[in-house]
Amino acid sequence: MVELEKVRKRYNRLSSEVLSDELLSWAYLLTKGYCDDSEVEQMISEVPDIEYFAELYGRAVDDPKVKRAFEDAVSAEREYHSRQRYYARLEREAVERGLEQGLEQGLERGLEQGRKEGRSSLAKTLSELGVDESIIAQALEAANAEDAAV
């Protein structure tokens, strides 16, 4: 079994490797068609049966229905690749937005946790220094109210 898509991706130019392998030459011809007349001439001279096929293919290409079908196939392939690039871009943008949102949320949580720990440490230190518990409670309430307002 020959996978023409793999041939199309790997061999985008006619090379000696393609010309030295008859099956590969046929696959190249089927995937690239008549993109370049000089390439077709090279294949005709290297692979005997390709000349007959090229003659038949040339007649078929003159048929308007065949031309339209070929143009539709090329257009569909172009559209497919365009959509693939579009979806890849959308995915990259979504990942970037997700990372940014995650960082923002993590930063907010970290700041909130830091404030709580800082207040707890301050209350403990003030208590150890003998500051009245009611004054400490008022200071913490004022700090919490200030945070809530922001």
Chimera marker file (.cmm) of the C-alpha trace (Angstrom):
<marker_set name="trace">
<marker id="1" x="0.000" y="0.000" z="0.000" r="1" g="1" b="0" radius="0.5"/>
<marker id="2" x="1.309" y="3.450" z="-0.913" r="1" g="1" b="0" radius="0.5"/>
<marker id="3" x="0.307" y="6.437" z="1.176" r="1" g="1" b="0" radius="0.5"/>
<marker id="4" x="0.300" y="9.332" z="-1.268" r="1" g="1" b="0" radius="0.5"/>
<marker id="5" x="0.025" y="11.918" z="1.515" r="1" g="1" b="0" radius="0.5"/>
<marker id="6" x="3.397" y="10.776" z="2.891" r="1" g="1" b="0" radius="0.5"/>
<marker id="7" x="4.918" y="10.991" z="-0.587" r="1" g="1" b="0" radius="0.5"/>
<marker id="8" x="3.493" y="14.492" z="-1.014" r="1" g="1" b="0" radius="0.5"/>
<marker id="9" x="4.977" y="15.639" z="2.306" r="1" g="1" b="0" radius="0.5"/>
<marker id="10" x="8.387" y="14.023" z="1.910" r="1" g="1" b="0" radius="0.5"/>
<marker id="11" x="9.089" y="14.670" z="-1.763" r="1" g="1" b="0" radius="0.5"/>
<marker id="12" x="8.214" y="18.219" z="-2.699" r="1" g="1" b="0" radius="0.5"/>
<marker id="13" x="10.795" y="18.298" z="-5.520" r="1" g="1" b="0" radius="0.5"/>
<marker id="14" x="11.808" y="15.751" z="-8.117" r="1" g="1" b="0" radius="0.5"/>
<marker id="15" x="15.091" y="14.163" z="-7.053" r="1" g="1" b="0" radius="0.5"/>
<marker id="16" x="17.382" y="11.367" z="-8.170" r="1" g="1" b="0" radius="0.5"/>
<marker id="17" x="15.918" y="9.243" z="-5.364" r="1" g="1" b="0" radius="0.5"/>
<marker id="18" x="12.446" y="9.619" z="-6.896" r="1" g="1" b="0" radius="0.5"/>
<marker id="19" x="13.700" y="8.957" z="-10.430" r="1" g="1" b="0" radius="0.5"/>
<marker id="20" x="15.612" y="5.836" z="-9.407" r="1" g="1" b="0" radius="0.5"/>
<marker id="21" x="12.494" y="4.161" z="-7.974" r="1" g="1" b="0" radius="0.5"/>
<marker id="22" x="9.684" y="3.457" z="-10.449" r="1" g="1" b="0" radius="0.5"/>
<marker id="23" x="6.974" y="3.148" z="-7.797" r="1" g="1" b="0" radius="0.5"/>
<marker id="24" x="8.115" y="6.374" z="-6.149" r="1" g="1" b="0" radius="0.5"/>
<marker id="25" x="8.125" y="8.102" z="-9.561" r="1" g="1" b="0" radius="0.5"/>
<marker id="26" x="4.513" y="7.062" z="-10.112" r="1" g="1" b="0" radius="0.5"/>
<marker id="27" x="3.517" y="8.192" z="-6.639" r="1" g="1" b="0" radius="0.5"/>
<marker id="28" x="5.274" y="11.518" z="-7.187" r="1" g="1" b="0" radius="0.5"/>
<marker id="29" x="3.493" y="11.983" z="-10.509" r="1" g="1" b="0" radius="0.5"/>
<marker id="30" x="0.132" y="11.208" z="-8.890" r="1" g="1" b="0" radius="0.5"/>
<marker id="31" x="0.671" y="13.622" z="-6.006" r="1" g="1" b="0" radius="0.5"/>
<marker id="32" x="2.299" y="16.469" z="-7.905" r="1" g="1" b="0" radius="0.5"/>
<marker id="33" x="0.591" y="16.060" z="-11.289" r="1" g="1" b="0" radius="0.5"/>
<marker id="34" x="1.927" y="18.415" z="-13.915" r="1" g="1" b="0" radius="0.5"/>
<marker id="35" x="3.268" y="21.095" z="-11.633" r="1" g="1" b="0" radius="0.5"/>
<marker id="36" x="6.427" y="21.447" z="-13.691" r="1" g="1" b="0" radius="0.5"/>
<marker id="37" x="6.754" y="20.382" z="-17.343" r="1" g="1" b="0" radius="0.5"/>
<marker id="38" x="10.506" y="19.845" z="-17.025" r="1" g="1" b="0" radius="0.5"/>
<marker id="39" x="9.921" y="17.365" z="-14.176" r="1" g="1" b="0" radius="0.5"/>
<marker id="40" x="7.415" y="15.458" z="-16.298" r="1" g="1" b="0" radius="0.5"/>
<marker id="41" x="9.915" y="15.307" z="-19.168" r="1" g="1" b="0" radius="0.5"/>
<marker id="42" x="12.564" y="13.933" z="-16.784" r="1" g="1" b="0" radius="0.5"/>
<marker id="43" x="10.166" y="11.268" z="-15.484" r="1" g="1" b="0" radius="0.5"/>
<marker id="44" x="9.128" y="10.318" z="-19.034" r="1" g="1" b="0" radius="0.5"/>
<marker id="45" x="12.755" y="9.785" z="-19.977" r="1" g="1" b="0" radius="0.5"/>
<marker id="46" x="13.512" y="7.732" z="-16.823" r="1" g="1" b="0" radius="0.5"/>
<marker id="47" x="10.312" y="5.656" z="-16.420" r="1" g="1" b="0" radius="0.5"/>
<marker id="48" x="9.037" y="4.165" z="-19.691" r="1" g="1" b="0" radius="0.5"/>
<marker id="49" x="5.352" y="3.663" z="-18.896" r="1" g="1" b="0" radius="0.5"/>
<marker id="50" x="4.886" y="7.198" z="-17.620" r="1" g="1" b="0" radius="0.5"/>
<marker id="51" x="4.952" y="8.571" z="-21.193" r="1" g="1" b="0" radius="0.5"/>
<marker id="52" x="1.715" y="6.771" z="-22.119" r="1" g="1" b="0" radius="0.5"/>
<marker id="53" x="0.072" y="7.834" z="-18.896" r="1" g="1" b="0" radius="0.5"/>
<marker id="54" x="1.240" y="11.438" z="-19.390" r="1" g="1" b="0" radius="0.5"/>
<marker id="55" x="-0.336" y="11.452" z="-22.845" r="1" g="1" b="0" radius="0.5"/>
<marker id="56" x="-3.668" y="10.189" z="-21.479" r="1" g="1" b="0" radius="0.5"/>
<marker id="57" x="-3.436" y="12.538" z="-18.511" r="1" g="1" b="0" radius="0.5"/>
<marker id="58" x="-2.815" y="15.474" z="-20.874" r="1" g="1" b="0" radius="0.5"/>
<marker id="59" x="-6.028" y="14.690" z="-22.718" r="1" g="1" b="0" radius="0.5"/>
<marker id="60" x="-7.961" y="14.400" z="-19.468" r="1" g="1" b="0" radius="0.5"/>
<marker id="61" x="-6.639" y="17.728" z="-18.228" r="1" g="1" b="0" radius="0.5"/>
<marker id="62" x="-8.146" y="19.422" z="-21.273" r="1" g="1" b="0" radius="0.5"/>
<marker id="63" x="-11.605" y="18.274" z="-20.131" r="1" g="1" b="0" radius="0.5"/>
<marker id="64" x="-13.368" y="21.169" z="-18.274" r="1" g="1" b="0" radius="0.5"/>
<marker id="65" x="-14.941" y="18.770" z="-15.761" r="1" g="1" b="0" radius="0.5"/>
<marker id="66" x="-11.568" y="17.284" z="-14.871" r="1" g="1" b="0" radius="0.5"/>
<marker id="67" x="-10.043" y="20.754" z="-14.592" r="1" g="1" b="0" radius="0.5"/>
<marker id="68" x="-12.845" y="21.844" z="-12.256" r="1" g="1" b="0" radius="0.5"/>
<marker id="69" x="-12.491" y="18.698" z="-10.131" r="1" g="1" b="0" radius="0.5"/>
<marker id="70" x="-8.739" y="19.284" z="-9.864" r="1" g="1" b="0" radius="0.5"/>
<marker id="71" x="-9.224" y="22.947" z="-8.937" r="1" g="1" b="0" radius="0.5"/>
<marker id="72" x="-11.802" y="21.928" z="-6.323" r="1" g="1" b="0" radius="0.5"/>
<marker id="73" x="-9.409" y="19.381" z="-4.839" r="1" g="1" b="0" radius="0.5"/>
<marker id="74" x="-6.582" y="21.927" z="-4.678" r="1" g="1" b="0" radius="0.5"/>
<marker id="75" x="-8.919" y="24.488" z="-3.134" r="1" g="1" b="0" radius="0.5"/>
<marker id="76" x="-10.163" y="21.972" z="-0.549" r="1" g="1" b="0" radius="0.5"/>
<marker id="77" x="-6.606" y="21.064" z="0.429" r="1" g="1" b="0" radius="0.5"/>
<marker id="78" x="-5.659" y="24.736" z="0.756" r="1" g="1" b="0" radius="0.5"/>
<marker id="79" x="-8.742" y="25.372" z="2.900" r="1" g="1" b="0" radius="0.5"/>
<marker id="80" x="-7.952" y="22.350" z="5.085" r="1" g="1" b="0" radius="0.5"/>
<marker id="81" x="-4.425" y="23.603" z="5.797" r="1" g="1" b="0" radius="0.5"/>
<marker id="82" x="-5.729" y="27.111" z="6.418" r="1" g="1" b="0" radius="0.5"/>
<marker id="83" x="-8.201" y="25.768" z="8.979" r="1" g="1" b="0" radius="0.5"/>
<marker id="84" x="-5.480" y="23.700" z="10.645" r="1" g="1" b="0" radius="0.5"/>
<marker id="85" x="-3.348" y="26.833" z="11.069" r="1" g="1" b="0" radius="0.5"/>
<marker id="86" x="-6.370" y="28.779" z="12.345" r="1" g="1" b="0" radius="0.5"/>
<marker id="87" x="-7.254" y="26.133" z="14.948" r="1" g="1" b="0" radius="0.5"/>
<marker id="88" x="-3.615" y="25.871" z="16.045" r="1" g="1" b="0" radius="0.5"/>
<marker id="89" x="-3.538" y="29.656" z="16.537" r="1" g="1" b="0" radius="0.5"/>
<marker id="90" x="-6.809" y="29.549" z="18.515" r="1" g="1" b="0" radius="0.5"/>
<marker id="91" x="-5.386" y="26.801" z="20.713" r="1" g="1" b="0" radius="0.5"/>
<marker id="92" x="-2.171" y="28.778" z="21.375" r="1" g="1" b="0" radius="0.5"/>
<marker id="93" x="-4.181" y="31.887" z="22.251" r="1" g="1" b="0" radius="0.5"/>
<marker id="94" x="-6.473" y="29.916" z="24.582" r="1" g="1" b="0" radius="0.5"/>
<marker id="95" x="-3.493" y="28.384" z="26.366" r="1" g="1" b="0" radius="0.5"/>
<marker id="96" x="-1.881" y="31.818" z="26.754" r="1" g="1" b="0" radius="0.5"/>
<marker id="97" x="-5.120" y="33.289" z="28.156" r="1" g="1" b="0" radius="0.5"/>
<marker id="98" x="-5.444" y="30.357" z="30.538" r="1" g="1" b="0" radius="0.5"/>
<marker id="99" x="-1.888" y="30.816" z="31.757" r="1" g="1" b="0" radius="0.5"/>
<marker id="100" x="-2.412" y="34.536" z="32.281" r="1" g="1" b="0" radius="0.5"/>
<marker id="101" x="-5.635" y="33.956" z="34.222" r="1" g="1" b="0" radius="0.5"/>
<marker id="102" x="-3.977" y="31.236" z="36.284" r="1" g="1" b="0" radius="0.5"/>
<marker id="103" x="-1.076" y="33.515" z="37.139" r="1" g="1" b="0" radius="0.5"/>
<marker id="104" x="-3.413" y="36.343" z="38.120" r="1" g="1" b="0" radius="0.5"/>
<marker id="105" x="-5.510" y="34.077" z="40.317" r="1" g="1" b="0" radius="0.5"/>
<marker id="106" x="-2.405" y="32.541" z="41.879" r="1" g="1" b="0" radius="0.5"/>
<marker id="107" x="-0.970" y="35.968" z="42.577" r="1" g="1" b="0" radius="0.5"/>
<marker id="108" x="-4.226" y="37.139" z="44.180" r="1" g="1" b="0" radius="0.5"/>
<marker id="109" x="-4.393" y="34.039" z="46.365" r="1" g="1" b="0" radius="0.5"/>
<marker id="110" x="-0.735" y="34.404" z="47.300" r="1" g="1" b="0" radius="0.5"/>
<marker id="111" x="-1.217" y="38.047" z="48.287" r="1" g="1" b="0" radius="0.5"/>
<marker id="112" x="-4.296" y="37.181" z="50.328" r="1" g="1" b="0" radius="0.5"/>
<marker id="113" x="-2.467" y="34.352" z="52.099" r="1" g="1" b="0" radius="0.5"/>
<marker id="114" x="0.502" y="36.642" z="52.734" r="1" g="1" b="0" radius="0.5"/>
<marker id="115" x="-1.723" y="39.306" z="54.278" r="1" g="1" b="0" radius="0.5"/>
<marker id="116" x="-3.361" y="36.747" z="56.569" r="1" g="1" b="0" radius="0.5"/>
<marker id="117" x="-0.026" y="35.367" z="57.706" r="1" g="1" b="0" radius="0.5"/>
<marker id="118" x="1.384" y="38.868" z="58.156" r="1" g="1" b="0" radius="0.5"/>
<marker id="119" x="-1.553" y="39.967" z="60.312" r="1" g="1" b="0" radius="0.5"/>
<marker id="120" x="-1.374" y="36.794" z="62.361" r="1" g="1" b="0" radius="0.5"/>
<marker id="121" x="2.338" y="37.325" z="62.937" r="1" g="1" b="0" radius="0.5"/>
<marker id="122" x="1.788" y="41.005" z="63.809" r="1" g="1" b="0" radius="0.5"/>
<marker id="123" x="-0.987" y="40.126" z="66.284" r="1" g="1" b="0" radius="0.5"/>
<marker id="124" x="1.247" y="37.531" z="67.927" r="1" g="1" b="0" radius="0.5"/>
<marker id="125" x="4.169" y="39.964" z="68.189" r="1" g="1" b="0" radius="0.5"/>
<marker id="126" x="1.955" y="42.734" z="69.589" r="1" g="1" b="0" radius="0.5"/>
<marker id="127" x="0.481" y="40.303" z="72.114" r="1" g="1" b="0" radius="0.5"/>
<marker id="128" x="3.973" y="39.228" z="73.193" r="1" g="1" b="0" radius="0.5"/>
<marker id="129" x="4.877" y="42.886" z="73.664" r="1" g="1" b="0" radius="0.5"/>
<marker id="130" x="1.911" y="43.279" z="76.012" r="1" g="1" b="0" radius="0.5"/>
<marker id="131" x="-0.425" y="45.289" z="73.793" r="1" g="1" b="0" radius="0.5"/>
<marker id="132" x="-4.040" y="45.029" z="74.914" r="1" g="1" b="0" radius="0.5"/>
<marker id="133" x="-6.054" y="42.355" z="73.059" r="1" g="1" b="0" radius="0.5"/>
<marker id="134" x="-8.899" y="44.798" z="72.245" r="1" g="1" b="0" radius="0.5"/>
<marker id="135" x="-6.461" y="47.168" z="70.504" r="1" g="1" b="0" radius="0.5"/>
<marker id="136" x="-5.020" y="44.273" z="68.495" r="1" g="1" b="0" radius="0.5"/>
<marker id="137" x="-8.555" y="43.175" z="67.522" r="1" g="1" b="0" radius="0.5"/>
<marker id="138" x="-9.448" y="46.728" z="66.415" r="1" g="1" b="0" radius="0.5"/>
<marker id="139" x="-6.287" y="46.972" z="64.310" r="1" g="1" b="0" radius="0.5"/>
<marker id="140" x="-7.030" y="43.645" z="62.625" r="1" g="1" b="0" radius="0.5"/>
<marker id="141" x="-10.654" y="44.635" z="61.967" r="1" g="1" b="0" radius="0.5"/>
<marker id="142" x="-9.528" y="47.929" z="60.408" r="1" g="1" b="0" radius="0.5"/>
<marker id="143" x="-6.997" y="46.115" z="58.191" r="1" g="1" b="0" radius="0.5"/>
<marker id="144" x="-9.645" y="43.575" z="57.099" r="1" g="1" b="0" radius="0.5"/>
<marker id="145" x="-12.129" y="46.382" z="56.348" r="1" g="1" b="0" radius="0.5"/>
<marker id="146" x="-9.467" y="48.172" z="54.269" r="1" g="1" b="0" radius="0.5"/>
<marker id="147" x="-8.812" y="45.008" z="52.258" r="1" g="1" b="0" radius="0.5"/>
<marker id="148" x="-12.529" y="44.478" z="51.681" r="1" g="1" b="0" radius="0.5"/>
<marker id="149" x="-12.869" y="48.037" z="50.363" r="1" g="1" b="0" radius="0.5"/>
<marker id="150" x="-10.086" y="47.464" z="47.815" r="1" g="1" b="0" radius="0.5"/>
<link id1="1" id2="2" r="1" g="1" b="0" radius="0.2"/>
<link id1="2" id2="3" r="1" g="1" b="0" radius="0.2"/>
<link id1="3" id2="4" r="1" g="1" b="0" radius="0.2"/>
<link id1="4" id2="5" r="1" g="1" b="0" radius="0.2"/>
<link id1="5" id2="6" r="1" g="1" b="0" radius="0.2"/>
<link id1="6" id2="7" r="1" g="1" b="0" radius="0.2"/>
<link id1="7" id2="8" r="1" g="1" b="0" radius="0.2"/>
<link id1="8" id2="9" r="1" g="1" b="0" radius="0.2"/>
<link id1="9" id2="10" r="1" g="1" b="0" radius="0.2"/>
<link id1="10" id2="11" r="1" g="1" b="0" radius="0.2"/>
<link id1="11" id2="12" r="1" g="1" b="0" radius="0.2"/>
<link id1="12" id2="13" r="1" g="1" b="0" radius="0.2"/>
<link id1="13" id2="14" r="1" g="1" b="0" radius="0.2"/>
<link id1="14" id2="15" r="1" g="1" b="0" radius="0.2"/>
<link id1="15" id2="16" r="1" g="1" b="0" radius="0.2"/>
<link id1="16" id2="17" r="1" g="1" b="0" radius="0.2"/>
<link id1="17" id2="18" r="1" g="1" b="0" radius="0.2"/>
<link id1="18" id2="19" r="1" g="1" b="0" radius="0.2"/>
<link id1="19" id2="20" r="1" g="1" b="0" radius="0.2"/>
<link id1="20" id2="21" r="1" g="1" b="0" radius="0.2"/>
<link id1="21" id2="22" r="1" g="1" b="0" radius="0.2"/>
<link id1="22" id2="23" r="1" g="1" b="0" radius="0.2"/>
<link id1="23" id2="24" r="1" g="1" b="0" radius="0.2"/>
<link id1="24" id2="25" r="1" g="1" b="0" radius="0.2"/>
<link id1="25" id2="26" r="1" g="1" b="0" radius="0.2"/>
<link id1="26" id2="27" r="1" g="1" b="0" radius="0.2"/>
<link id1="27" id2="28" r="1" g="1" b="0" radius="0.2"/>
<link id1="28" id2="29" r="1" g="1" b="0" radius="0.2"/>
<link id1="29" id2="30" r="1" g="1" b="0" radius="0.2"/>
<link id1="30" id2="31" r="1" g="1" b="0" radius="0.2"/>
<link id1="31" id2="32" r="1" g="1" b="0" radius="0.2"/>
<link id1="32" id2="33" r="1" g="1" b="0" radius="0.2"/>
<link id1="33" id2="34" r="1" g="1" b="0" radius="0.2"/>
<link id1="34" id2="35" r="1" g="1" b="0" radius="0.2"/>
<link id1="35" id2="36" r="1" g="1" b="0" radius="0.2"/>
<link id1="36" id2="37" r="1" g="1" b="0" radius="0.2"/>
<link id1="37" id2="38" r="1" g="1" b="0" radius="0.2"/>
<link id1="38" id2="39" r="1" g="1" b="0" radius="0.2"/>
<link id1="39" id2="40" r="1" g="1" b="0" radius="0.2"/>
<link id1="40" id2="41" r="1" g="1" b="0" radius="0.2"/>
<link id1="41" id2="42" r="1" g="1" b="0" radius="0.2"/>
<link id1="42" id2="43" r="1" g="1" b="0" radius="0.2"/>
<link id1="43" id2="44" r="1" g="1" b="0" radius="0.2"/>
<link id1="44" id2="45" r="1" g="1" b="0" radius="0.2"/>
<link id1="45" id2="46" r="1" g="1" b="0" radius="0.2"/>
<link id1="46" id2="47" r="1" g="1" b="0" radius="0.2"/>
<link id1="47" id2="48" r="1" g="1" b="0" radius="0.2"/>
<link id1="48" id2="49" r="1" g="1" b="0" radius="0.2"/>
<link id1="49" id2="50" r="1" g="1" b="0" radius="0.2"/>
<link id1="50" id2="51" r="1" g="1" b="0" radius="0.2"/>
<link id1="51" id2="52" r="1" g="1" b="0" radius="0.2"/>
<link id1="52" id2="53" r="1" g="1" b="0" radius="0.2"/>
<link id1="53" id2="54" r="1" g="1" b="0" radius="0.2"/>
<link id1="54" id2="55" r="1" g="1" b="0" radius="0.2"/>
<link id1="55" id2="56" r="1" g="1" b="0" radius="0.2"/>
<link id1="56" id2="57" r="1" g="1" b="0" radius="0.2"/>
<link id1="57" id2="58" r="1" g="1" b="0" radius="0.2"/>
<link id1="58" id2="59" r="1" g="1" b="0" radius="0.2"/>
<link id1="59" id2="60" r="1" g="1" b="0" radius="0.2"/>
<link id1="60" id2="61" r="1" g="1" b="0" radius="0.2"/>
<link id1="61" id2="62" r="1" g="1" b="0" radius="0.2"/>
<link id1="62" id2="63" r="1" g="1" b="0" radius="0.2"/>
<link id1="63" id2="64" r="1" g="1" b="0" radius="0.2"/>
<link id1="64" id2="65" r="1" g="1" b="0" radius="0.2"/>
<link id1="65" id2="66" r="1" g="1" b="0" radius="0.2"/>
<link id1="66" id2="67" r="1" g="1" b="0" radius="0.2"/>
<link id1="67" id2="68" r="1" g="1" b="0" radius="0.2"/>
<link id1="68" id2="69" r="1" g="1" b="0" radius="0.2"/>
<link id1="69" id2="70" r="1" g="1" b="0" radius="0.2"/>
<link id1="70" id2="71" r="1" g="1" b="0" radius="0.2"/>
<link id1="71" id2="72" r="1" g="1" b="0" radius="0.2"/>
<link id1="72" id2="73" r="1" g="1" b="0" radius="0.2"/>
<link id1="73" id2="74" r="1" g="1" b="0" radius="0.2"/>
<link id1="74" id2="75" r="1" g="1" b="0" radius="0.2"/>
<link id1="75" id2="76" r="1" g="1" b="0" radius="0.2"/>
<link id1="76" id2="77" r="1" g="1" b="0" radius="0.2"/>
<link id1="77" id2="78" r="1" g="1" b="0" radius="0.2"/>
<link id1="78" id2="79" r="1" g="1" b="0" radius="0.2"/>
<link id1="79" id2="80" r="1" g="1" b="0" radius="0.2"/>
<link id1="80" id2="81" r="1" g="1" b="0" radius="0.2"/>
<link id1="81" id2="82" r="1" g="1" b="0" radius="0.2"/>
<link id1="82" id2="83" r="1" g="1" b="0" radius="0.2"/>
<link id1="83" id2="84" r="1" g="1" b="0" radius="0.2"/>
<link id1="84" id2="85" r="1" g="1" b="0" radius="0.2"/>
<link id1="85" id2="86" r="1" g="1" b="0" radius="0.2"/>
<link id1="86" id2="87" r="1" g="1" b="0" radius="0.2"/>
<link id1="87" id2="88" r="1" g="1" b="0" radius="0.2"/>
<link id1="88" id2="89" r="1" g="1" b="0" radius="0.2"/>
<link id1="89" id2="90" r="1" g="1" b="0" radius="0.2"/>
<link id1="90" id2="91" r="1" g="1" b="0" radius="0.2"/>
<link id1="91" id2="92" r="1" g="1" b="0" radius="0.2"/>
<link id1="92" id2="93" r="1" g="1" b="0" radius="0.2"/>
<link id1="93" id2="94" r="1" g="1" b="0" radius="0.2"/>
<link id1="94" id2="95" r="1" g="1" b="0" radius="0.2"/>
<link id1="95" id2="96" r="1" g="1" b="0" radius="0.2"/>
<link id1="96" id2="97" r="1" g="1" b="0" radius="0.2"/>
<link id1="97" id2="98" r="1" g="1" b="0" radius="0.2"/>
<link id1="98" id2="99" r="1" g="1" b="0" radius="0.2"/>
<link id1="99" id2="100" r="1" g="1" b="0" radius="0.2"/>
<link id1="100" id2="101" r="1" g="1" b="0" radius="0.2"/>
<link id1="101" id2="102" r="1" g="1" b="0" radius="0.2"/>
<link id1="102" id2="103" r="1" g="1" b="0" radius="0.2"/>
<link id1="103" id2="104" r="1" g="1" b="0" radius="0.2"/>
<link id1="104" id2="105" r="1" g="1" b="0" radius="0.2"/>
<link id1="105" id2="106" r="1" g="1" b="0" radius="0.2"/>
<link id1="106" id2="107" r="1" g="1" b="0" radius="0.2"/>
<link id1="107" id2="108" r="1" g="1" b="0" radius="0.2"/>
<link id1="108" id2="109" r="1" g="1" b="0" radius="0.2"/>
<link id1="109" id2="110" r="1" g="1" b="0" radius="0.2"/>
<link id1="110" id2="111" r="1" g="1" b="0" radius="0.2"/>
<link id1="111" id2="112" r="1" g="1" b="0" radius="0.2"/>
<link id1="112" id2="113" r="1" g="1" b="0" radius="0.2"/>
<link id1="113" id2="114" r="1" g="1" b="0" radius="0.2"/>
<link id1="114" id2="115" r="1" g="1" b="0" radius="0.2"/>
<link id1="115" id2="116" r="1" g="1" b="0" radius="0.2"/>
<link id1="116" id2="117" r="1" g="1" b="0" radius="0.2"/>
<link id1="117" id2="118" r="1" g="1" b="0" radius="0.2"/>
<link id1="118" id2="119" r="1" g="1" b="0" radius="0.2"/>
<link id1="119" id2="120" r="1" g="1" b="0" radius="0.2"/>
<link id1="120" id2="121" r="1" g="1" b="0" radius="0.2"/>
<link id1="121" id2="122" r="1" g="1" b="0" radius="0.2"/>
<link id1="122" id2="123" r="1" g="1" b="0" radius="0.2"/>
<link id1="123" id2="124" r="1" g="1" b="0" radius="0.2"/>
<link id1="124" id2="125" r="1" g="1" b="0" radius="0.2"/>
<link id1="125" id2="126" r="1" g="1" b="0" radius="0.2"/>
<link id1="126" id2="127" r="1" g="1" b="0" radius="0.2"/>
<link id1="127" id2="128" r="1" g="1" b="0" radius="0.2"/>
<link id1="128" id2="129" r="1" g="1" b="0" radius="0.2"/>
<link id1="129" id2="130" r="1" g="1" b="0" radius="0.2"/>
<link id1="130" id2="131" r="1" g="1" b="0" radius="0.2"/>
<link id1="131" id2="132" r="1" g="1" b="0" radius="0.2"/>
<link id1="132" id2="133" r="1" g="1" b="0" radius="0.2"/>
<link id1="133" id2="134" r="1" g="1" b="0" radius="0.2"/>
<link id1="134" id2="135" r="1" g="1" b="0" radius="0.2"/>
<link id1="135" id2="136" r="1" g="1" b="0" radius="0.2"/>
<link id1="136" id2="137" r="1" g="1" b="0" radius="0.2"/>
<link id1="137" id2="138" r="1" g="1" b="0" radius="0.2"/>
<link id1="138" id2="139" r="1" g="1" b="0" radius="0.2"/>
<link id1="139" id2="140" r="1" g="1" b="0" radius="0.2"/>
<link id1="140" id2="141" r="1" g="1" b="0" radius="0.2"/>
<link id1="141" id2="142" r="1" g="1" b="0" radius="0.2"/>
<link id1="142" id2="143" r="1" g="1" b="0" radius="0.2"/>
<link id1="143" id2="144" r="1" g="1" b="0" radius="0.2"/>
<link id1="144" id2="145" r="1" g="1" b="0" radius="0.2"/>
<link id1="145" id2="146" r="1" g="1" b="0" radius="0.2"/>
<link id1="146" id2="147" r="1" g="1" b="0" radius="0.2"/>
<link id1="147" id2="148" r="1" g="1" b="0" radius="0.2"/>
<link id1="148" id2="149" r="1" g="1" b="0" radius="0.2"/>
<link id1="149" id2="150" r="1" g="1" b="0" radius="0.2"/>
</marker_set>
